[in-house]
């Protein structure tokens, strides 16, 4: 196993990070904890007392003033360089604060677009004049913004959009016509980042469009959840946009959209962490209070199992996104040493870790779906009542598996991006695949040794999981080659394997780094996640191998895979009881 302090994007399938170099929640500085506490104080003061309003369309009328209050405190521009009016915080701090911000019901959507997609498009791609005109107001919350990409006929296929702009006869304006839908903050936005095609171009461009120039809106959408978040259709009919409001280069709008979405995906995954913790607390608190058959339902094994599974999922999620935030900061320093350009370095970091951002998005949105659903189940009939907080969360979070690219699209991107890196020689995946195939044919693959220390066993098992990923990717690439992009079911299974390796590594390295604190609890959590990872890899690998290899080779490969992820006999149920006991006593997610 080869270890490195800093791993490039996608290279985690080959290298293992050094546990001491991995950033974990236990590494938060006093300043980071203070910012998190300040955000929590703001939400408790400004949002919690009116949370019921944010479950109605009345919340759309309140959101603008709350954004201004956030701007006054500096929270909208945490990671924006100081020269643009931001606080200049690193990515770790920004993401740590984002987790707290996500726990604000429908207001989280308005806040997320303002401080994410709204700011970043202009920050990264705007001219100095555009940055000077708009950024200060957006960061202060005085200018509200919106991001217009999706159209009625262009969702996942964003580049097929029909919104168009034509250059005016005098060459001073673009005349914009078209329609956008599902646009967050549309009801009160002053400025829209609009993706369109100019004069028949094949590719998108992006324009900064002010509402005052003639933008019209549809009614607020009747949505399943996030009722207090403004979501409308946006219409452009001969809207005159000054040519100087072209954002970035013409024909490069798709690149702008994708780079913004990389960070947006990370924000979605982190939101899953914050929302899951609220849902978890609601479920555990109810379990500790609800009495049936003369004892609290938290004392029953079936409920304890739910609590343990939820806690392990949250632990895995927060381990993963904190690790990624730390890696992004370290890579940012590398890029800064090469370019001395803050904005270019931030762009390059987002591009570098596009795969990992997609992994966090998919995993985070699915963890929160699982945790919210299980918490509602613990509530029983009370959870099904619209008067309960958990029912609000249940409705609100369903969109997170759709936003910023559906989870299905992201599942295709994850292996697709890694395989492209491999084909281009940017990560030595093919070399590792050949080594692992050689070990397979020589009969050298073996399970992790259960007699060594827990840390060493966990690292051996992790290394074996990477070999499984290499074997399966190799079989699929050999079978389908460049046509693999057409095999969406295979790519989806590869995504599950690749993602599980990344998340498992994050769990293992965090537990090793913090092994002196709550050793029994952390080892129990890690053992459970190892057990669950083995099941996921077994099932996904079997499907890919049987689709990719001839029967004889498939049987040999799958036999080797089962050996690699073979685990010693463990009382996993008892380990779940250990985990549940801790969190039931804490009455919330707290380590």
Secondary structure, DSSP 8 states (H G I E B T S, - for coil): --EESS--TTGGGT-EE-GGGS--GGG--HHHHHHHHHHHHHHHHHTGGGTTGGGSTTHHHHHHHHHHHHHHHTGGGTTS-GGGTS----HHHHHHHHHHHT-STTHHHHHHHIIIIIHHHHHHH--HHHIIIIIHHHHHTSS-EEEE--BTTBSSSGGG---EEEE-TTSSEEEEEEEEEEEETTTT-SEEEEEEEETT-SS-EEEEEEGGGT-EE------SS-TTS-EEEEEEEEEEEEGGGEESSTT-HHHHHHHHHHHHHHHHHHHHHHHHHHHHHHHHHHHHH-EETTEEGGGSHHHHHHHHHHHHHHHHHHHHHHHHHHHHHHHHHHHHHHH--HHHHHHHHHHHTHHHHHHHHHHHHHHHHHHHHHHHHHHTHHHHSTTSHHHHHHHHGGGGGTTTS-HHHHHHHHHHHHHHHHHTTSS-HHHHHHHHHHHHHHT------TTS-HHHHHHHHHHHHHHHHHHHHHHHHHHHGGGGGG-HHHHHHHHHHHHHHHHHHHHHHHHHHTTTSSHHHHHHHHHHHHHHHHHHHHHHHHHHHHHHS-HHHHHHHHHHHHHHT------HHHHHHHHHHHHHHHTSS--
